[in-house]
Amino acid sequence: MQIHNLKRQHKNKKDRLVGRGGKHAKTSGRGGKGQTARAGNKRRPELRDIIKKLPKNRGYQFKSKKKPFKLNKDKIISKEGKIETFSEIRKRLGIKGRHIVIK
């Protein structure tokens, strides 16, 4: 057996090139002329520009901080010279997640 008698088992495949004419001819699958037919066609979506123009809502505001629970000094119960803590006031009055302001 000599080199000129050898044959491949599989045919030689070539890499495909995109947008270089080929079997599609003329525009090779890129449509007509213009911006979309050119190389590097990356247009910015219009919706993104609209979103970018809107102002950002900065920070996170807790709803509980907006409306504090006002409590008078005479409503606080003191036992044996100790003043009632905030957690005890919350349990007694049934306040959940509100900022307490003592006047």
TORDREN-307894 format. One record per atom (N, C-alpha, C): residue number from 1; x, y, z. Coordinates in nm, 2 decimals, always signed. Atoms other than C-alpha are relative to their C-alpha. Layout:
TORDREN-307894
NUM:X:Y:Z
...
//
This chain:
TORDREN-307894
1:+0.09:-0.12:+0.00
1:+0.00:+0.00:+0.00
1:+0.09:+0.12:+0.00
2:-0.08:-0.12:+0.01
2:+0.13:+0.34:-0.10
2:-0.09:+0.12:+0.04
3:+0.07:-0.12:-0.04
3:+0.03:+0.70:+0.01
3:-0.11:+0.04:-0.09
4:+0.10:-0.04:+0.10
4:-0.16:+0.77:-0.31
4:-0.12:-0.10:+0.00
5:+0.11:+0.10:-0.01
5:-0.38:+0.46:-0.24
5:-0.09:+0.02:+0.12
6:+0.08:-0.03:-0.12
6:-0.50:+0.59:+0.10
6:-0.12:+0.09:-0.02
7:+0.12:-0.08:+0.01
7:-0.85:+0.73:+0.14
7:-0.06:+0.03:+0.14
8:+0.06:-0.04:-0.13
8:-1.03:+0.91:+0.43
8:-0.12:-0.08:+0.02
9:+0.13:+0.07:-0.04
9:-1.31:+0.74:+0.62
9:-0.12:+0.10:-0.01
10:+0.10:-0.11:+0.00
10:-1.50:+1.07:+0.66
10:+0.05:+0.11:-0.10
11:-0.04:-0.11:+0.09
11:-1.51:+1.36:+0.41
11:+0.05:+0.11:+0.08
12:-0.06:-0.12:-0.07
12:-1.32:+1.67:+0.49
12:-0.11:+0.11:+0.00
13:+0.10:-0.11:-0.02
13:-1.56:+1.94:+0.63
13:+0.07:+0.13:+0.02
14:-0.05:-0.14:-0.02
14:-1.49:+2.31:+0.60
14:-0.08:+0.08:+0.10
15:+0.07:-0.09:-0.10
15:-1.58:+2.57:+0.87
15:-0.09:+0.09:-0.08
16:+0.09:-0.09:+0.07
16:-1.88:+2.78:+0.78
16:+0.03:+0.15:+0.04
17:-0.02:-0.15:-0.02
17:-1.83:+3.16:+0.74
17:-0.14:+0.06:-0.01
18:+0.13:-0.06:+0.00
18:-2.12:+3.38:+0.82
18:+0.00:+0.13:-0.08
19:+0.01:-0.12:+0.07
19:-2.23:+3.66:+0.59
19:+0.11:+0.03:-0.11
20:-0.11:-0.02:+0.10
20:-1.97:+3.60:+0.31
20:-0.05:-0.04:-0.14
21:+0.05:+0.04:+0.13
21:-2.20:+3.54:+0.01
21:-0.05:-0.14:+0.00
22:+0.03:+0.14:-0.01
22:-2.21:+3.17:-0.04
22:-0.13:-0.04:-0.07
23:+0.12:+0.06:+0.08
23:-2.53:+2.98:-0.14
23:-0.12:+0.10:+0.00
24:+0.11:-0.09:-0.01
24:-2.76:+3.26:-0.03
24:+0.01:+0.11:-0.11
25:-0.03:-0.10:+0.11
25:-2.60:+3.50:-0.29
25:-0.04:+0.14:+0.05
26:+0.03:-0.14:-0.02
26:-2.65:+3.87:-0.30
26:+0.02:+0.05:+0.14
27:-0.01:-0.06:-0.13
27:-2.72:+3.98:+0.06
27:+0.04:-0.11:+0.11
28:-0.04:+0.11:-0.08
28:-2.63:+3.63:+0.21
28:-0.08:+0.00:+0.14
29:+0.08:+0.01:-0.12
29:-2.92:+3.63:+0.46
29:+0.00:+0.12:+0.10
30:-0.01:-0.12:-0.09
30:-2.87:+3.98:+0.60
30:-0.11:+0.10:-0.04
31:+0.11:-0.09:+0.04
31:-3.18:+4.14:+0.44
31:+0.06:+0.10:-0.10
32:-0.04:-0.10:+0.10
32:-3.14:+4.46:+0.24
32:+0.12:+0.08:+0.05
33:-0.12:-0.09:-0.03
33:-2.89:+4.75:+0.27
33:-0.03:+0.07:+0.14
34:+0.02:-0.08:-0.12
34:-2.85:+4.98:+0.57
34:+0.07:-0.05:+0.12
35:-0.07:+0.03:-0.13
35:-2.75:+4.96:+0.94
35:+0.00:-0.15:+0.04
36:+0.01:+0.14:-0.05
36:-2.88:+4.61:+1.00
36:+0.09:-0.10:-0.09
37:-0.08:+0.08:+0.09
37:-2.68:+4.47:+0.70
37:+0.15:+0.01:+0.03
38:-0.14:-0.02:-0.03
38:-2.35:+4.60:+0.83
38:+0.06:-0.08:+0.11
39:-0.06:+0.08:-0.11
39:-2.10:+4.43:+1.05
39:-0.01:+0.08:+0.13
40:+0.01:-0.07:-0.13
40:-2.12:+4.52:+1.42
40:-0.14:+0.06:+0.02
41:+0.14:-0.05:-0.02
41:-2.50:+4.56:+1.41
41:-0.05:-0.02:+0.14
42:+0.05:+0.01:-0.14
42:-2.58:+4.63:+1.77
42:-0.08:+0.13:+0.03
43:+0.08:-0.12:-0.03
43:-2.87:+4.88:+1.80
43:-0.05:-0.01:+0.14
44:+0.05:-0.01:-0.14
44:-2.99:+5.00:+2.14
44:-0.15:+0.00:+0.00
45:+0.14:+0.00:+0.00
45:-3.35:+4.91:+2.22
45:-0.06:+0.14:+0.05
46:+0.06:-0.13:-0.03
46:-3.58:+5.22:+2.24
46:-0.05:+0.00:+0.15
47:+0.06:+0.01:-0.14
47:-3.74:+5.10:+2.57
47:+0.11:+0.02:+0.10
48:-0.11:-0.02:-0.09
48:-3.40:+5.10:+2.74
48:+0.02:+0.15:+0.02
49:-0.02:-0.14:-0.01
49:-3.36:+5.47:+2.67
49:-0.11:+0.07:+0.08
50:+0.11:-0.06:-0.07
50:-3.70:+5.55:+2.81
50:+0.02:-0.03:+0.15
51:-0.02:+0.04:-0.14
51:-3.62:+5.35:+3.13
51:+0.12:+0.08:+0.06
52:-0.12:-0.07:-0.05
52:-3.28:+5.52:+3.17
52:-0.03:+0.15:+0.03
53:+0.04:-0.14:-0.02
53:-3.45:+5.87:+3.16
53:-0.08:+0.02:+0.13
54:+0.08:-0.01:-0.12
54:-3.67:+5.79:+3.46
54:+0.10:+0.01:+0.12
55:-0.09:-0.01:-0.12
55:-3.52:+5.89:+3.80
55:-0.01:-0.12:+0.09
56:-0.01:+0.11:-0.09
56:-3.41:+5.63:+4.05
56:-0.07:+0.03:+0.13
57:+0.05:-0.02:-0.14
57:-3.60:+5.59:+4.38
57:+0.11:-0.05:+0.09
58:-0.12:+0.04:-0.08
58:-3.30:+5.59:+4.61
58:-0.04:-0.04:+0.14
59:+0.02:+0.04:-0.13
59:-3.29:+5.41:+4.94
59:-0.13:-0.08:+0.02
60:+0.12:+0.07:-0.04
60:-3.55:+5.20:+5.12
60:-0.06:+0.06:+0.12
61:+0.06:-0.07:-0.11
61:-3.80:+5.37:+5.34
61:-0.10:-0.10:+0.07
62:+0.09:+0.09:-0.08
62:-3.97:+5.16:+5.62
62:-0.13:+0.07:+0.02
63:+0.14:-0.05:-0.02
63:-4.35:+5.22:+5.64
63:-0.02:+0.03:+0.15
64:+0.02:-0.01:-0.14
64:-4.33:+5.18:+6.02
64:+0.06:+0.13:+0.05
65:-0.06:-0.12:-0.04
65:-4.10:+5.48:+6.05
65:-0.07:+0.13:-0.04
66:+0.07:-0.12:+0.04
66:-4.33:+5.72:+5.87
66:-0.11:+0.04:+0.10
67:+0.10:-0.04:-0.09
67:-4.61:+5.70:+6.12
67:+0.03:-0.06:+0.14
68:-0.04:+0.05:-0.14
68:-4.47:+5.67:+6.48
68:-0.12:-0.01:+0.09
69:+0.11:+0.01:-0.10
69:-4.69:+5.56:+6.77
69:+0.03:+0.10:+0.12
70:-0.02:-0.10:-0.10
70:-4.72:+5.86:+7.01
70:-0.05:-0.05:+0.13
71:+0.04:+0.05:-0.13
71:-4.73:+5.77:+7.38
71:+0.03:+0.11:+0.11
72:-0.02:-0.10:-0.11
72:-4.77:+6.01:+7.68
72:+0.08:-0.07:+0.12
73:-0.08:+0.05:-0.12
73:-4.54:+5.97:+7.99
73:-0.09:-0.06:+0.11
74:+0.09:+0.05:-0.11
74:-4.84:+5.91:+8.22
74:-0.05:-0.14:-0.04
75:+0.04:+0.13:+0.04
75:-4.93:+5.60:+8.02
75:+0.10:-0.11:+0.03
76:-0.10:+0.09:-0.03
76:-4.60:+5.43:+8.10
76:-0.01:-0.05:+0.15
77:+0.01:+0.06:-0.13
77:-4.62:+5.19:+8.40
77:+0.15:-0.02:+0.06
78:-0.13:+0.03:-0.06
78:-4.32:+5.19:+8.64
78:-0.02:-0.09:+0.12
79:+0.01:+0.09:-0.11
79:-4.26:+4.90:+8.88
79:+0.13:+0.00:+0.08
80:-0.11:-0.01:-0.09
80:-4.03:+4.93:+9.18
80:+0.12:+0.09:-0.05
81:-0.10:-0.09:+0.04
81:-3.85:+5.23:+9.04
81:+0.05:-0.02:-0.14
82:-0.04:+0.04:+0.13
82:-3.79:+5.06:+8.70
82:-0.10:+0.05:-0.10
83:+0.09:-0.04:+0.11
83:-3.94:+5.22:+8.38
83:-0.02:-0.11:-0.09
84:+0.04:+0.11:+0.09
84:-4.12:+4.99:+8.14
84:+0.09:+0.01:-0.13
85:-0.07:+0.00:+0.12
85:-3.91:+4.89:+7.84
85:-0.09:+0.01:-0.13
86:+0.08:-0.01:+0.13
86:-4.02:+4.94:+7.47
86:-0.06:-0.14:-0.03
87:+0.06:+0.13:+0.03
87:-4.07:+4.56:+7.43
87:-0.12:-0.03:+0.09
88:+0.11:+0.02:-0.10
88:-4.29:+4.55:+7.74
88:-0.12:+0.09:-0.04
89:+0.10:-0.09:+0.04
89:-4.49:+4.85:+7.61
89:-0.07:-0.06:-0.12
90:+0.06:+0.06:+0.12
90:-4.54:+4.67:+7.27
90:-0.09:-0.11:+0.04
91:+0.08:+0.12:-0.04
91:-4.67:+4.35:+7.44
91:-0.13:+0.04:+0.07
92:+0.11:-0.04:-0.08
92:-4.90:+4.54:+7.67
92:-0.11:+0.06:-0.09
93:+0.10:-0.07:+0.09
93:-5.06:+4.76:+7.40
93:-0.03:-0.07:-0.13
94:+0.03:+0.08:+0.13
94:-5.04:+4.51:+7.11
94:+0.05:+0.08:-0.12
95:-0.05:-0.08:+0.11
95:-4.82:+4.74:+6.89
95:+0.10:-0.10:-0.08
96:-0.10:+0.08:+0.08
96:-4.64:+4.55:+6.60
96:+0.07:+0.09:-0.10
97:-0.09:-0.06:+0.10
97:-4.35:+4.70:+6.41
97:-0.02:+0.15:-0.02
98:+0.02:-0.15:+0.01
98:-4.42:+5.07:+6.48
98:+0.10:+0.07:+0.09
99:-0.10:-0.08:-0.08
99:-4.17:+5.33:+6.61
99:-0.08:+0.07:+0.11
100:+0.06:-0.06:-0.11
100:-4.27:+5.45:+6.96
100:+0.07:+0.13:+0.04
101:-0.05:-0.13:-0.04
101:-4.23:+5.82:+7.05
101:-0.07:+0.03:+0.13
102:+0.06:-0.03:-0.14
102:-4.27:+5.91:+7.42
102:+0.01:+0.15:+0.01
103:+0.01:-0.15:-0.02
103:-4.39:+6.27:+7.49
103:-0.02:+0.03:+0.14
//
